[in-house]
Amino acid sequence: MRRADRLMQLIQILRDGTLHRAEDLAQKTGVSLRAVSRDMEPLAASGVPVSGERGIGYHVTAAITLPPLNLSMTELEALHIGLMSVSRADDPELTEAARSLSAKIDAVMPEDRARAPAGYGFAIYPFADAARGFQHLPAIRQAIRTRQKLQLTVDDRRKTVRPLQLEYWGRLWTCVIWCETTRKFDELRLDQITTLSPLPSLFVDEPGKSLPDFLRLKT
């Protein structure tokens, strides 16, 4: 299993907010305790609010706050997209301003977030290509609102999906889907999507294919 895939698996395990023993995480991901401990650093550096310590366990902490503002994950996502967009401009002054603002945001992150990610808004390994998923956010949001099916290409495979929910993990976006090709739920990293096309057909909730059904499977 590639490290990025293993880290995504760890996010899915830790997402319930409860404390997970390091031994259990190692068993579920098929690696050593030492490897689990090493994996926590890039997760934290990538913006995932993970907390814990080696030999005891780990959990994902509450939503991020910036005094004196309380930011929702959607607001933080918008801030992230803006910083990334400005950082890629051809204007050196704007690029430097985006990096300066990023550093200031890092400086006021709450202490309970363990380690503030270095250079907020500038994705680093292992999700360095996460910005590729930005282009798909508007279309996926619209499809979720209008309950419109999508045709995606992921890892050179085409599939028809029902987008159910977008989730944001610091610098990583995922989408909960019901895949009509594989006939099962999945959580896709947006950076893995190479092509996306809205389809004319809409969908309605059906038993076993809705977001509540997915959430029940996760509890």
Secondary structure, 3 states (H helix, E strand, C coil): CCHHHHHHHHHHHHCCCCCEEHHHHHHHHCCCHHHHHHHHHHHHHCCCCEEEECCCEEEECCCCCECCECCCHHHHHHHHHHHHHHHCCCCHHHHHHHHHHHHHHHHCCCHHHCCCCCCCCCCCCCCCCHHHHHHHHHHHHHHHHHCEEEEEEECCEEEEEEEEEEEEECCEEEEEEEECCCCEEEEEEHHHEEEEEEEEEECCCCCCCCHHHHHHHHC
